[in-house]
Amino acid sequence: MATDRQVQLIDAAALGSIDAAAQLAEGYFKGEFGTKPNYEKALKWAKYAAKRGNEEAAHLVEVITAMEA
């Protein structure tokens, strides 16, 4: 079940908020939404934010990609 914060971030990211997308990526990576980490969703949102210039998200893409190798 999605948390209120998660839903708010998804809504904001869907409207184009790069910061929200980066926060989603970090939250999924750390398992902050009441579940285990979800690296697939973390990578999806990190790539979205990184392509739009978010450096923290770009670093997270590198971290997740290295884990998968």
Buried (B, 14 or more C-beta within 10 A) or exposed (E): EEEEBBEEBBEBBEEEBBBBBBBBBBBBBEEBBEEEBBBEBBBBBBBBBBEEEBEBBBEBBEBBEEEEE
